Amino acid sequence: MAAAAKSNTNWFAVGISIAVVVVLVVLGGLVVFLNNQASAPGTAPESSALVNDETGAISFGEGETEVDVFVDFICPICGDFEDMHGGALQEAAAADEITLNIHPISILNRYSTTQEYSSLAAGAMYCVASEAPDSALNFFNSLFENQPAENTAGLSVEELTAMAEEVGAGSAADCIADGTYMKYSESQADAHEIQGTPTLEIDGTRVENAFTGPEITALIAGLKG
């Protein structure tokens, strides 16, 4: 009778193979986790008197006509839009002729040397709207009045905080410093399919020319005052 074959199993090699598999699984899980974190929308702003945490809109007025404006705070053309139409739209919102929905978004971080000013400013806007809603419109206007040029560092956390304090929104300081809503503002371009700023919608319909399109021209012409 033939003798039983002696086992030559290399248990050390088997152990190494199992360890390698475990490490690969862990690394794969970590990559998935990091990818999910990178694409996550971030902390949504707390609902307040102004903020709609579902749409990201910071709303002024209670008029029947809905006007949505999507802005990036380093976008010079957004500043031009505010110079041209901002005053009339804000006055109409104050008179409840329209509901003005402002959407701070971040798509131009690459135009600040810090690579983050768009997100920082938009996040600060959400901080003020959430923490000090009565000061939100003044802070919005201040962001454009003090708008930095493209390809500069932009305003610092300290400067944004000082601006917030100047309009009575000192309570937003910690939120601004923590960058609480920066990532959320970055998610809004995809959420609303925004390719450029300013983007304008009237009653849910996107206006092709935000400056002189027939929709905005008719709207402004029909406002009181």
Beta strands, then each sheet from edge to edge (+ up, - down):
strand 1: 58-60
strand 2: 65-71
strand 3: 98-104
strand 4: 199-202
strand 5: 205-207
sheet 1: 1+ 3- 2- 4+ 5-
end
